[in-house]
Every structure is written in structure tokens, then in C-alpha cells.
């Protein structure tokens, strides 16, 4: 996904805050973990993330610790096999990480058309290098990270989240956590689910 809009927030904007930076980085991390089988550099990064700012006894804090522990124990070769079993498979993986599929049960359905309309309004364009449709979980997480960091404002964040992420992505991460082929991605699913819970509450609180 490419963005033709502004690339920096005005002085004093909420998007420039440390809290917003951490939220955007978390979205970007989840997107990277869903984009392709994670390489050693990404796994090492996950294992080294400083999570001291999270409440250790919260479900989100516990999910962070579990993800870091899973990263420390992960082997890239096994992750490649696990990723393919979950998302690619022979014809189709165990999970179908697309918004239209989760919301309507069909690929490339009405939710994708609505997403494309909203992406155009926000100034995002689909990159010709990407074969996946825009409602792939990875693409939506990447967009949300950019909406946070590129001066779109809290109103745009709430709207994009409520229309295109909240209706299905928590369920997707729950399915990922519970998937039979998941090992490392079990921790990714739990972490993603708890982050979606956090974001729903965070954005509702700032109305």
C-alpha cells in the first residue's frame, strides 16, 4: 500500500506522541509477521522489544511476554513451514486472512469495495508490486499504522478501525491462536487479539 498524502504530523499533533508511535509500531510489527514467513532479523527484533511500558499483569502485557518467549524459541526453518500451513497450503491455508471472507463468507465482496472507497479518500493507493487484495490482514494493519503516523488524526483512526478492522480482525487473531498448525503463531494470535482489545478500548476512550 502506498500513500500520496502528508508524511509528517504538524507540531503538537497527537500522532506525534510517544503513545501513538508505539501503537503504530505494534500495528507494523503484526503486519510484518503476517506478510511472509518471518526471517531471523524479525524474530530477533520481536525477542528484543522493550515491553517495560506495558502493565505486566494485564492480558496485553502477558501476551507480549508470551510472544517474546515464542520468538526466543523459534527457528526460521520451522516458521517457514508453519506460515505456509497456516496461510498458503495446497490451494489454501488453514486460515483465510481477508476481511471480506470473515465478514460475508466470500472473497472480494462488498466490504472490499467499501474499503477501496475509504482508502482512496485517505489518499492510499494499491502498489502494483502487491498481489493480495487490500482487505488482507497484513495490508489493513499497515494502513492503520500509517493512518496513525501520517497526520490523519484520531477521527480517521477511529473511523478506519471501526469500519475495516474491528468487525473481524479480533476473530481472525483468535482463530490464529487456536489453529491446529500454529506454534509460534499461537502467540502471535493471542498478542494480536489482545492488541485489538486494547485498541477498541483506547479509541473509544478518546471520543
Steps between C-alpha positions, in 0.01 A plus 500: 500500500628845409386835635488824304409715800714684759794316653542686828272626772469871583672615820300402806278249317399192694653279228845631599463377857702211637181305563398533137848397385481182709152419371608548140810287555284221645271504197805492274650208693183294469486584128858380453426173679205435267665617177738208448685228692701701756876513451751485783533881512129544567491225762803649676326838496187354661709331768682827580203741515490696825160433656568667833234761424219245500317392814657160575186349653265615222393257228682719248819498708482123541447459124810713434709279727367184336582637154855588605547153651369338182741709293795394716411135439417532128700354213464670158475167314210384715334840467506473123314167514256633758425815299432300185270259684304787654471742209594331172463121505416292194247731343411667830645520847321421824396866533369753248629837624266727303238738632237417236530130581455555873216750467293343219649156436605597147820639349499842331153584627336828605740570792790516251319755283428713807862470611627613160273805515630597845864438403460734202352768726799466735744529208619138492571318176561131446859420402539310173757279676232352730286210382274477807177698514481798731291321763783260590574526873859603431395785269240632745749498787753687286240760406396550862864555595526769231168660597639541852837643395412713196290776654163340425371578851305306761174536309647321199655237725166426671313491169745271322527268800122477554423439132778272386682344797264473797230295319725200443867516593464403865320185382777434249768523768296273726482245219875536448562435869283188486618369161620141495809591295602784733799485733685833493191654341293392797678775692456741207126428501468561874704819476301629203170424674604685816629795297167522318327507839734777613443705184122469520503629856766766431320653203163493678652673802629792290167596348 
